[in-house]
């Protein structure tokens, strides 16, 4: 492939900040990440920022991709992938790990590497392992490049449902009953591990939700109504992560709240409610992204309940040492108590996703939301914080 038309840094001191939008990745959420990136690329202010789209293929190659947001959408119930967008099937993008050098280099076999100029901030819109879990954030810390969203620790905590709950509990936030089966437990004694879950069901009742401990977008989650469905649910969860978490069903309403970092600190959006999805057993991947099950924004709560869930969302943001953005998911139980289920440090971020919709209702439109996140990243330096 010719490199004559590859994007170049303007090189003048007054040049626009350069934003690398990094998306795709090796997780099962690859396609949703591509869709999210398309929305960000469409919304980012090109008069204010220079933009460099970089896709990570499902086998981990960093590829220079077409800046064509319209190709990054779900079509015929199928999500796009980076290979469809890559400028070359062989060329790769490399980010320097020298903090004094933020230059991005493009290379192809048999060709001289081509410098693409410096990057001022990375907007990572990856979901799941190898992107949202602190691994990419660690690379960017080594590279000395500011980036949008949570740092290494908060990203790792936000990805692991067990340790997320442990952090919340230590800060006084209420979580629902759960039990964890680690890979070694399963490998050492499957019967004992299975009995641990059965005993948990005996204490808390059916149904149970069997989940991969470190996955998102509801991939690998099964609602299990009786003992007979347990083994299949465990196998499905382990297909995404060898560590699984089993949660008791909580009776109540599903309430979500967005948190966004402003100049004076984090603020919470108006909350939303996810009503029961009639065509699905629960709010799963297809309900979220394929059938676009609708949430209610703002949630029909009392003023006191709205104030409380917004307060708790900011508390969860601070408890996990988050930055940039978070979507906090709660259950409002039948006795009127908010129980936190999880946070997402890079939530679904298309214009129809719940996080942007909540902020739209709060008064921050999608383009402004993207801009605020980039500006928050530019204000921060990398390193321990």
C-alpha positions as a printed NumPy array, in Angstrom:
array([[  0.   ,   0.   ,   0.   ],
       [  1.259,   3.488,  -0.801],
       [  1.906,   5.655,   2.234],
       [  1.754,   8.968,   0.379],
       [ -1.737,   9.796,   1.628],
       [ -1.344,   8.637,   5.201],
       [ -2.315,  11.315,   7.735],
       [  0.552,  13.553,   8.799],
       [  0.996,  15.737,  11.849],
       [  0.884,  19.413,  10.783],
       [  4.117,  19.983,  12.702],
       [  3.495,  23.645,  13.594],
       [  3.455,  24.751,  17.238],
       [ -0.12 ,  25.981,  16.813],
       [ -1.407,  22.732,  15.375],
       [ -4.664,  21.216,  16.621],
       [ -4.423,  18.554,  19.334],
       [ -4.217,  15.129,  17.705],
       [ -6.625,  12.48 ,  18.959],
       [ -6.029,   8.802,  18.195],
       [ -9.334,   6.926,  18.416],
       [ -8.361,   3.334,  19.234],
       [-11.003,   0.627,  18.862],
       [-11.729,  -3.034,  18.111],
       [ -9.558,  -5.323,  20.177],
       [ -9.269,  -8.979,  21.041],
       [-12.329,  -9.368,  23.263],
       [-15.774, -10.689,  22.364],
       [-16.935,  -7.051,  22.399],
       [-14.837,  -6.221,  19.321],
       [-17.786,  -5.364,  17.082],
       [-19.488,  -3.109,  19.612],
       [-16.201,  -1.257,  20.046],
       [-16.097,  -0.595,  16.293],
       [-19.661,   0.72 ,  16.377],
       [-18.78 ,   2.993,  19.297],
       [-15.71 ,   4.306,  17.47 ],
       [-17.845,   5.152,  14.464],
       [-20.08 ,   7.304,  16.639],
       [-17.086,   9.076,  18.212],
       [-15.456,   9.698,  14.831],
       [-18.702,  11.114,  13.508],
       [-19.138,  13.453,  16.483],
       [-15.626,  14.719,  17.193],
       [-15.067,  18.338,  16.174],
       [-12.674,  18.255,  13.197],
       [-12.212,  22.019,  13.377],
       [-10.824,  21.579,  16.896],
       [ -8.978,  18.251,  16.691],
       [ -6.856,  16.286,  14.26 ],
       [ -8.077,  12.669,  14.258],
       [ -6.23 ,   9.4  ,  13.661],
       [ -8.359,   6.2  ,  13.693],
       [ -6.457,   3.083,  14.787],
       [ -8.151,  -0.302,  14.868],
       [ -6.947,  -3.358,  16.768],
       [ -7.811,  -6.58 ,  14.956],
       [ -9.179,  -9.623,  16.752],
       [ -5.715, -11.192,  16.61 ],
       [ -4.148,  -8.089,  18.202],
       [ -2.608,  -6.263,  15.222],
       [ -2.771,  -2.459,  15.361],
       [ -3.996,  -1.304,  11.961],
       [ -4.376,   2.047,  10.257],
       [ -8.046,   2.204,   9.33 ],
       [-10.298,   4.197,   7.076],
       [-11.851,   7.28 ,   8.646],
       [-15.312,   6.276,   7.457],
       [-17.81 ,   6.238,  10.33 ],
       [-20.706,   5.198,   8.092],
       [-19.035,   1.808,   7.551],
       [-18.83 ,   1.231,  11.306],
       [-22.415,   0.223,  12.013],
       [-24.448,  -2.904,  12.696],
       [-25.872,  -4.173,   9.404],
       [-28.278,  -7.118,   9.121],
       [-27.775,  -7.824,  12.841],
       [-24.016,  -8.188,  12.328],
       [-21.428,  -5.927,  13.921],
       [-18.476,  -4.636,  11.85 ],
       [-14.843,  -5.557,  12.475],
       [-11.473,  -3.881,  12.064],
       [-10.316,  -6.172,   9.244],
       [-13.077,  -4.705,   7.06 ],
       [-11.755,  -1.196,   7.704],
       [ -7.98 ,  -1.721,   7.692],
       [ -6.01 ,   0.071,   4.999],
       [ -3.771,  -3.013,   4.662],
       [ -3.918,  -6.656,   5.706],
       [ -0.23 ,  -6.587,   6.636],
       [  0.67 ,  -3.045,   7.718],
       [  0.831,  -2.221,  11.406],
       [  0.81 ,   0.853,  13.633],
       [  3.289,   1.193,  16.492],
       [  3.078,   3.664,  19.375],
       [  6.403,   4.583,  20.931],
       [  6.932,   3.571,  24.571],
       [  9.386,   6.433,  25.038],
       [  7.537,   9.146,  27.043],
       [  9.655,  11.788,  25.312],
       [  8.428,  10.623,  21.905],
       [  4.697,  10.407,  21.179],
       [  5.198,   9.645,  17.503],
       [  3.136,   6.976,  15.779],
       [  4.845,   4.895,  13.1  ],
       [  3.248,   2.87 ,  10.309],
       [  5.134,  -0.002,   8.707],
       [  4.565,  -2.723,   6.123],
       [  6.751,  -5.734,   5.309],
       [  9.476,  -4.732,   2.851],
       [  8.789,  -1.001,   3.206],
       [ 10.51 ,   1.798,   5.086],
       [  8.519,   2.696,   8.253],
       [  6.513,   5.88 ,   7.851],
       [  6.178,   8.418,  10.694],
       [  2.58 ,   9.558,  11.108],
       [  3.353,  12.359,  13.548],
       [  2.73 ,  12.748,  17.252],
       [ -0.428,  11.909,  19.161],
       [ -1.552,  14.242,  21.955],
       [ -4.305,  12.102,  23.449],
       [ -5.735,   8.618,  22.918],
       [ -9.481,   8.013,  23.021],
       [ -9.713,   4.26 ,  23.681],
       [-13.192,   2.94 ,  22.975],
       [-12.371,  -0.714,  23.572],
       [-14.665,  -2.859,  25.668],
       [-13.687,  -5.886,  27.704],
       [-10.312,  -7.639,  28.166],
       [ -7.201,  -6.295,  26.42 ],
       [ -8.591,  -2.781,  26.298],
       [-10.944,  -1.811,  29.106],
       [ -9.197,  -3.844,  31.809],
       [ -6.066,  -1.754,  32.424],
       [ -3.8  ,  -3.476,  29.885],
       [ -4.065,  -0.772,  27.222],
       [ -4.025,   1.887,  29.923],
       [ -0.712,   0.475,  31.189],
       [  0.78 ,   0.693,  27.696],
       [ -0.34 ,   4.312,  27.391],
       [  1.164,   5.119,  30.794],
       [  4.477,   3.678,  29.604],
       [  4.174,   5.716,  26.419],
       [  3.45 ,   8.916,  28.318],
       [  0.358,   9.648,  26.226],
       [ -2.726,  11.104,  27.982],
       [ -5.894,   9.114,  27.398],
       [ -9.621,   9.297,  27.942],
       [-11.144,   7.405,  30.839],
       [-10.068,   5.413,  33.858],
       [ -6.458,   4.646,  34.738],
       [ -4.851,   1.243,  35.204],
       [ -6.239,   0.417,  38.66 ],
       [ -9.771,   1.679,  38.069],
       [ -9.935,  -0.063,  34.688],
       [ -8.841,  -3.374,  36.211],
       [-11.282,  -3.043,  39.11 ],
       [-14.092,  -2.09 ,  36.75 ],
       [-13.449,  -5.142,  34.586],
       [-13.354,  -7.757,  37.359],
       [-16.828,  -8.124,  38.843],
       [-15.533,  -9.821,  41.993],
       [-12.963,  -7.203,  42.95 ],
       [-15.312,  -4.418,  41.918],
       [-17.806,  -5.693,  44.492],
       [-15.071,  -6.037,  47.112],
       [-14.028,  -2.409,  46.567],
       [-17.624,  -1.194,  46.784],
       [-18.238,  -3.138,  49.984],
       [-15.101,  -1.698,  51.577],
       [-16.435,   1.804,  50.864],
       [-19.836,   1.06 ,  52.359],
       [-21.786,   0.57 ,  49.126],
       [-24.311,  -2.239,  49.238],
       [-23.937,  -5.109,  46.748],
       [-26.072,  -8.179,  46.128],
       [-25.186, -11.76 ,  47.144],
       [-22.651, -13.512,  44.926],
       [-20.202, -16.391,  44.805],
       [-17.047, -16.731,  42.695],
       [-15.515, -19.831,  41.112],
       [-11.881, -19.318,  40.184],
       [-10.142, -21.383,  37.492],
       [ -8.051, -23.372,  39.983],
       [-11.14 , -24.325,  41.983],
       [-12.787, -25.706,  38.863],
       [ -9.646, -27.493,  37.682],
       [ -8.95 , -28.983,  41.107],
       [-12.446, -30.267,  41.905],
       [-15.379, -29.597,  39.587],
       [-17.822, -31.334,  41.902],
       [-16.858, -29.184,  44.877],
       [-17.047, -26.023,  42.789],
       [-20.469, -26.973,  41.456],
       [-21.662, -27.793,  44.982],
       [-20.548, -24.324,  46.08 ],
       [-22.975, -22.845,  43.542],
       [-25.771, -25.28 ,  44.436],
       [-25.372, -24.406,  48.132],
       [-25.514, -20.72 ,  47.19 ],
       [-28.781, -21.383,  45.312],
       [-30.09 , -23.207,  48.352],
       [-29.457, -20.116,  50.46 ],
       [-30.667, -17.452,  48.005],
       [-33.012, -19.349,  45.696],
       [-33.397, -19.591,  41.934],
       [-32.984, -18.041,  39.438],
       [-29.271, -17.327,  39.451],
       [-27.219, -15.347,  36.95 ],
       [-24.021, -17.096,  35.864],
       [-21.518, -14.66 ,  34.381],
       [-17.946, -14.415,  33.141],
       [-16.185, -12.423,  35.861],
       [-14.292, -10.256,  33.377],
       [-16.476,  -9.628,  30.329],
       [-19.098,  -7.09 ,  29.308],
       [-21.997,  -6.322,  26.958],
       [-23.795,  -9.255,  28.628],
       [-21.703, -11.787,  26.682],
       [-21.646, -15.214,  28.298],
       [-24.39 , -14.473,  30.84 ],
       [-27.123, -17.023,  31.468],
       [-30.19 , -16.77 ,  33.662],
       [-30.523, -20.191,  35.302],
       [-33.969, -21.085,  36.612],
       [-33.192, -24.557,  37.934],
       [-30.376, -26.978,  38.647],
       [-30.688, -28.677,  35.259],
       [-29.44 , -25.595,  33.406],
       [-26.428, -24.956,  35.605],
       [-23.724, -26.94 ,  33.781],
       [-24.55 , -25.413,  30.407],
       [-24.495, -21.923,  31.944],
       [-21.111, -22.55 ,  33.554],
       [-19.676, -23.756,  30.243],
       [-21.001, -20.685,  28.439],
       [-19.511, -18.306,  31.012],
       [-16.161, -20.131,  30.947],
       [-16.099, -19.781,  27.169],
       [-15.527, -16.064,  27.784],
       [-13.546, -16.199,  31.04 ],
       [-12.233, -19.124,  33.138],
       [-13.247, -17.189,  36.256],
       [-16.998, -17.006,  36.777],
       [-19.273, -15.157,  39.168],
       [-22.743, -16.302,  40.17 ],
       [-25.197, -13.705,  41.419],
       [-28.514, -14.065,  43.177],
       [-31.498, -12.483,  41.436],
       [-32.528,  -9.202,  43.025],
       [-36.196,  -8.24 ,  42.947],
       [-36.578,  -4.656,  41.908],
       [-36.063,  -2.058,  39.189],
       [-32.898,  -1.642,  37.122],
       [-31.61 ,   1.931,  37.399],
       [-28.548,   3.375,  35.656],
       [-26.711,   6.646,  36.199],
       [-23.869,   8.285,  34.277],
       [-20.893,  10.026,  35.859],
       [-18.787,  12.535,  33.93 ],
       [-15.634,  14.363,  34.985],
       [-15.966,  18.153,  34.884],
       [-13.334,  20.768,  35.732],
       [-14.557,  20.858,  39.333],
       [-14.896,  17.106,  39.743],
       [-17.305,  14.276,  38.83 ],
       [-21.018,  14.922,  38.416],
       [-23.914,  12.526,  37.913],
       [-26.494,  12.602,  35.134],
       [-30.195,  12.119,  35.512],
       [-30.801,   8.388,  36.009],
       [-32.471,   6.005,  33.573],
       [-34.566,   2.906,  34.089],
       [-34.263,  -0.321,  32.108],
       [-37.762,  -1.798,  32.089],
       [-38.3  ,  -5.558,  31.85 ],
       [-37.547,  -6.764,  28.308],
       [-40.466,  -8.89 ,  27.178],
       [-38.725, -10.633,  24.248],
       [-35.629, -11.583,  26.266],
       [-34.941, -13.437,  29.513],
       [-33.016, -10.387,  30.73 ],
       [-31.256,  -7.271,  29.392],
       [-28.793,  -9.272,  27.274],
       [-26.567,  -8.402,  24.295],
       [-29.291,  -8.672,  21.675],
       [-31.703,  -6.587,  23.735],
       [-29.052,  -3.876,  24.164],
       [-27.511,  -3.675,  20.712],
       [-29.538,  -5.592,  18.144],
       [-33.146,  -5.014,  19.144],
       [-32.291,  -1.673,  20.833],
       [-34.512,  -2.233,  23.858],
       [-35.515,   1.188,  25.059],
       [-34.73 ,   2.634,  28.45 ],
       [-36.732,   5.312,  30.212],
       [-34.853,   8.62 ,  30.535],
       [-35.208,  10.145,  33.043],
       [-36.209,   7.291,  35.322],
       [-39.6  ,   7.776,  37.027],
       [-38.197,   8.19 ,  40.538],
       [-39.01 ,  10.522,  43.388],
       [-36.788,  13.558,  43.905],
       [-35.274,  11.86 ,  46.938],
       [-34.553,   8.643,  45.028],
       [-33.036,  10.583,  42.122],
       [-30.758,  12.527,  44.457],
       [-29.739,   9.328,  46.251],
       [-28.814,   7.327,  43.155],
       [-26.846,  10.271,  41.757],
       [-24.955,  10.535,  45.034],
       [-24.219,   6.806,  45.056],
       [-23.038,   6.865,  41.436],
       [-20.432,   9.52 ,  42.262],
       [-19.439,   7.539,  45.372],
       [-18.864,   4.457,  43.206],
       [-16.818,   6.56 ,  40.747],
       [-14.617,   7.791,  43.606],
       [-14.421,   4.407,  45.365],
       [-12.852,   2.792,  42.286],
       [-10.589,   5.841,  41.64 ],
       [-12.223,   6.409,  38.257],
       [-11.581,   9.247,  35.827],
       [-13.379,  10.577,  32.788],
       [-16.597,   8.605,  32.717],
       [-18.513,   5.748,  34.299],
       [-21.952,   4.238,  33.994],
       [-23.114,   2.93 ,  37.365],
       [-25.828,   0.259,  37.373],
       [-28.11 ,  -0.26 ,  40.363],
       [-31.122,  -2.225,  41.495],
       [-33.819,  -0.357,  43.38 ],
       [-35.1  ,  -3.165,  45.562],
       [-38.665,  -3.674,  46.679],
       [-37.82 ,  -2.236,  50.105],
       [-36.621,   1.015,  48.512],
       [-32.866,   0.462,  48.808],
       [-30.336,   1.035,  46.03 ],
       [-27.944,  -1.894,  45.524],
       [-25.057,  -1.337,  43.127],
       [-24.594,  -4.073,  40.548],
       [-21.552,  -2.828,  38.627],
       [-19.787,   0.06 ,  36.938],
       [-18.608,   0.315,  33.356],
       [-15.496,   2.44 ,  32.853],
       [-16.104,   2.528,  29.081],
       [-19.854,   2.054,  28.741],
       [-21.774,   1.676,  25.541],
       [-21.145,   4.996,  23.853],
       [-23.18 ,   5.205,  20.675],
       [-25.7  ,   8.09 ,  20.568],
       [-28.522,   5.641,  21.383],
       [-26.646,   4.024,  24.275],
       [-27.886,   4.744,  27.759],
       [-24.85 ,   6.738,  28.915],
       [-25.051,   9.418,  26.18 ],
       [-28.849,   9.457,  26.418],
       [-28.706,  10.193,  30.141],
       [-26.299,  13.056,  29.551],
       [-28.375,  14.366,  26.65 ],
       [-31.315,  14.601,  29.045],
       [-29.04 ,  16.288,  31.602],
       [-28.039,  18.942,  29.09 ],
       [-24.801,  17.61 ,  27.602],
       [-25.217,  16.555,  23.96 ],
       [-23.141,  13.855,  22.297],
       [-20.546,  16.104,  20.571],
       [-20.062,  18.073,  23.798],
       [-19.725,  14.807,  25.718],
       [-16.924,  13.664,  23.4  ],
       [-15.24 ,  17.063,  23.694],
       [-15.422,  17.109,  27.498],
       [-13.804,  13.686,  27.706],
       [-10.949,  14.703,  25.404],
       [-10.434,  17.931,  27.327],
       [-10.406,  16.075,  30.665],
       [ -7.726,  13.739,  29.294],
       [ -5.64 ,  16.645,  28.011],
       [ -5.767,  18.27 ,  31.466],
       [ -4.294,  15.182,  33.067],
       [ -0.77 ,  13.899,  32.813],
       [  0.099,  10.21 ,  32.795],
       [  1.765,   8.598,  35.799],
       [  0.659,   7.628,  39.3  ],
       [ -2.464,   9.502,  40.381]])
